[in-house]
């Protein structure tokens, strides 16, 4: 990917040029607190998955599970964890027994997948730790959502790291788009990716009128 003359730029390096000295920052390092909340974008992403069962999202989860299953067999679900899953399923769907059963099975499998999940070789340890930590804190007892978030964030990080920056958008605009996305959503890689793609699309539409 050629960017900024003859230099080859990845997303982290691009952002580092504008935010601070390149030697002081790495992809995912601490930056000033976001100027606005990313909850809106994350809600849209998660809602889309729940309502439409996004094929790409499911693919990310399936790839994650498949790679982990090759490593080792999942452990049995502890009695206390299973009890919490059953209680939550009954609370959420008191008169819908088939849904309760589905939720129990789905959450149990997700819990097992989380236990055997290992960091992919191409994902830095710091990035992976942050993804898992955020997923657990945001969805503590929702194991299927944790699993989705981890798979989706890993997929988004990979796409960001090898992002093909367009040549029909000025470098100054790309710097502004990438810098703002990174600063506002520094550990939300799927949101960064969404914002970047949406802003590039909007820029093109705005300047084609």
VEXDREN-2710 file (C-alpha; in Angstrom, 1 decimal):
% VEXDREN-2710
k/r/px/py/pz
1/UNK/0.0/0.0/0.0
2/UNK/1.7/3.2/-1.2
3/UNK/0.8/6.3/0.8
4/UNK/2.4/9.8/1.4
5/UNK/4.8/9.7/-1.5
6/UNK/7.2/6.8/-1.5
7/UNK/6.6/5.9/2.1
8/UNK/4.6/2.8/3.0
9/UNK/2.2/3.7/5.7
10/UNK/0.1/1.5/7.9
11/UNK/-2.8/2.8/10.0
12/UNK/-0.8/3.1/13.2
13/UNK/2.1/5.0/11.6
14/UNK/-0.3/7.3/9.8
15/UNK/-2.0/8.3/13.0
16/UNK/1.3/8.7/14.9
17/UNK/2.4/11.3/12.4
18/UNK/-0.4/13.6/13.4
19/UNK/-1.0/12.8/17.1
20/UNK/2.5/12.7/18.6
21/UNK/6.1/11.6/17.8
22/UNK/6.2/8.2/16.1
23/UNK/8.6/7.0/18.7
24/UNK/6.2/7.7/21.5
25/UNK/3.2/5.8/20.2
26/UNK/2.2/2.3/19.1
27/UNK/-1.1/1.0/17.8
28/UNK/-3.3/0.9/20.9
29/UNK/-1.1/3.0/23.2
30/UNK/-2.8/5.4/25.6
31/UNK/-4.1/8.6/24.2
32/UNK/-6.2/11.5/25.6
33/UNK/-9.7/10.5/26.6
34/UNK/-12.2/10.3/23.7
35/UNK/-14.0/13.6/23.0
36/UNK/-17.2/11.8/22.4
37/UNK/-18.6/8.4/23.4
38/UNK/-18.3/5.4/21.1
39/UNK/-21.4/3.8/22.7
40/UNK/-23.6/4.9/19.8
41/UNK/-21.4/3.2/17.2
42/UNK/-20.9/0.0/19.3
43/UNK/-24.7/-0.2/19.9
44/UNK/-25.4/0.0/16.2
45/UNK/-22.8/-2.7/15.5
46/UNK/-24.1/-5.1/18.2
47/UNK/-27.8/-4.4/17.4
48/UNK/-27.1/-5.2/13.7
49/UNK/-25.6/-8.5/14.7
50/UNK/-28.5/-9.5/17.0
51/UNK/-31.2/-8.5/14.4
52/UNK/-29.7/-9.6/11.2
53/UNK/-27.1/-12.3/12.1
54/UNK/-24.4/-10.7/10.0
55/UNK/-22.6/-13.2/7.8
56/UNK/-19.3/-11.5/8.3
57/UNK/-19.7/-11.4/12.1
58/UNK/-20.7/-15.0/12.2
59/UNK/-17.7/-15.8/10.0
60/UNK/-15.4/-14.1/12.5
61/UNK/-16.8/-16.1/15.4
62/UNK/-16.7/-19.4/13.4
63/UNK/-13.0/-18.7/12.4
64/UNK/-12.2/-17.9/16.0
65/UNK/-13.8/-21.1/17.4
66/UNK/-12.3/-23.3/14.6
67/UNK/-8.8/-22.1/15.3
68/UNK/-9.2/-22.6/19.1
69/UNK/-10.7/-26.1/18.8
70/UNK/-7.6/-27.2/17.0
71/UNK/-5.6/-26.3/20.1
72/UNK/-7.4/-28.2/22.8
73/UNK/-10.8/-29.6/23.9
74/UNK/-13.1/-27.3/25.9
75/UNK/-13.6/-27.8/29.6
76/UNK/-17.0/-28.6/31.1
77/UNK/-19.1/-25.7/32.3
78/UNK/-18.8/-25.2/36.1
79/UNK/-22.0/-25.7/38.1
80/UNK/-22.1/-22.1/39.3
81/UNK/-21.6/-20.7/35.8
82/UNK/-24.3/-22.9/34.4
83/UNK/-26.7/-21.9/37.2
84/UNK/-26.1/-18.2/36.4
85/UNK/-26.8/-18.9/32.7
86/UNK/-30.0/-20.7/33.5
87/UNK/-31.2/-18.0/35.8
88/UNK/-30.5/-15.3/33.3
89/UNK/-32.3/-17.2/30.5
90/UNK/-35.3/-17.7/32.7
91/UNK/-35.4/-14.1/33.7
92/UNK/-35.1/-12.8/30.1
93/UNK/-37.5/-15.4/28.7
94/UNK/-39.9/-16.5/31.5
95/UNK/-42.6/-18.0/29.3
96/UNK/-40.5/-19.0/26.3
97/UNK/-39.0/-22.4/27.1
98/UNK/-37.5/-23.1/23.6
99/UNK/-35.6/-19.8/23.8
100/UNK/-34.4/-20.5/27.3
101/UNK/-33.0/-23.8/26.1
102/UNK/-31.4/-22.1/23.1
103/UNK/-29.8/-19.4/25.3
104/UNK/-28.5/-22.0/27.8
105/UNK/-26.9/-24.1/25.1
106/UNK/-25.5/-21.0/23.2
107/UNK/-24.1/-19.4/26.3
108/UNK/-22.6/-22.6/27.6
109/UNK/-20.8/-23.2/24.3
110/UNK/-19.6/-19.6/24.2
111/UNK/-18.2/-19.9/27.7
112/UNK/-16.3/-23.0/26.7
113/UNK/-14.9/-21.3/23.6
114/UNK/-13.8/-18.4/25.7
115/UNK/-11.8/-20.7/28.0
116/UNK/-9.8/-22.3/25.2
117/UNK/-9.4/-19.2/23.2
118/UNK/-5.7/-18.3/22.5
119/UNK/-4.1/-15.2/21.0
120/UNK/-3.6/-15.5/17.2
121/UNK/0.1/-15.3/16.3
122/UNK/-0.5/-12.1/14.2
123/UNK/-2.2/-10.2/17.0
124/UNK/0.2/-8.4/19.5
125/UNK/-0.2/-9.5/23.1
126/UNK/-1.1/-6.0/24.3
127/UNK/-3.8/-5.6/21.7
128/UNK/-5.3/-9.1/22.4
129/UNK/-5.3/-8.5/26.2
130/UNK/-7.1/-5.2/25.7
131/UNK/-9.7/-6.8/23.4
132/UNK/-10.5/-9.6/25.9
133/UNK/-10.5/-7.2/28.9
134/UNK/-13.0/-4.8/27.2
135/UNK/-15.2/-7.6/26.1
136/UNK/-15.4/-9.1/29.6
137/UNK/-16.0/-5.7/31.3
138/UNK/-18.7/-4.6/28.8
139/UNK/-20.5/-8.0/28.7
140/UNK/-19.5/-9.8/31.9
141/UNK/-22.1/-12.5/32.0
142/UNK/-23.0/-12.6/28.3
143/UNK/-20.5/-15.1/27.0
144/UNK/-21.8/-15.2/23.4
145/UNK/-21.5/-11.5/23.1
146/UNK/-18.0/-11.6/24.5
147/UNK/-17.1/-14.2/21.9
148/UNK/-18.6/-12.1/19.1
149/UNK/-16.8/-8.9/20.2
150/UNK/-13.4/-10.7/20.5
151/UNK/-13.8/-12.3/17.0
152/UNK/-15.0/-9.0/15.4
153/UNK/-12.4/-6.9/17.1
154/UNK/-9.6/-9.2/15.9
155/UNK/-11.0/-9.2/12.4
156/UNK/-11.2/-5.4/12.4
157/UNK/-7.7/-4.9/13.8
158/UNK/-6.3/-7.1/10.9
159/UNK/-8.2/-5.0/8.4
160/UNK/-7.1/-1.8/9.9
161/UNK/-3.5/-2.9/10.0
162/UNK/-3.5/-3.7/6.2
163/UNK/-6.0/-1.0/5.2
164/UNK/-5.8/0.0/1.5
165/UNK/-5.9/3.8/1.7
166/UNK/-7.6/5.2/-1.4
167/UNK/-5.6/7.3/-3.9
168/UNK/-8.6/9.5/-4.9
169/UNK/-8.8/11.2/-1.5
170/UNK/-6.2/13.8/-0.5
171/UNK/-3.6/12.8/2.1
172/UNK/-4.7/15.7/4.3
173/UNK/-8.2/14.4/4.4
174/UNK/-7.1/10.8/5.1
175/UNK/-4.9/12.0/7.9
176/UNK/-7.8/13.8/9.5
177/UNK/-10.1/10.9/9.1
178/UNK/-7.6/8.3/10.5
179/UNK/-6.4/10.6/13.3
180/UNK/-9.9/11.3/14.6
181/UNK/-11.1/7.7/14.4
182/UNK/-8.0/6.5/16.3
183/UNK/-8.1/9.2/18.9
184/UNK/-11.9/8.9/19.6
185/UNK/-12.0/5.1/19.5
186/UNK/-8.5/4.0/20.2
187/UNK/-9.3/0.4/21.4
188/UNK/-12.5/-0.1/19.5
189/UNK/-11.1/-1.4/16.2
190/UNK/-14.4/-2.3/14.6
191/UNK/-15.7/1.2/15.4
192/UNK/-12.5/2.8/14.0
193/UNK/-12.9/0.8/10.8
194/UNK/-16.6/1.8/10.5
195/UNK/-15.8/5.4/11.0
196/UNK/-13.0/5.5/8.5
197/UNK/-14.9/3.7/5.8
198/UNK/-18.0/5.9/6.4
199/UNK/-16.0/9.2/6.4
200/UNK/-14.2/8.2/3.2
201/UNK/-17.5/7.5/1.5
202/UNK/-19.0/10.8/2.8
203/UNK/-15.9/12.7/1.6
204/UNK/-16.3/11.3/-1.9
205/UNK/-20.0/12.1/-2.0
206/UNK/-19.5/15.6/-0.7
207/UNK/-16.8/16.4/-3.3
208/UNK/-18.7/14.8/-6.2
209/UNK/-21.6/17.3/-6.0
END
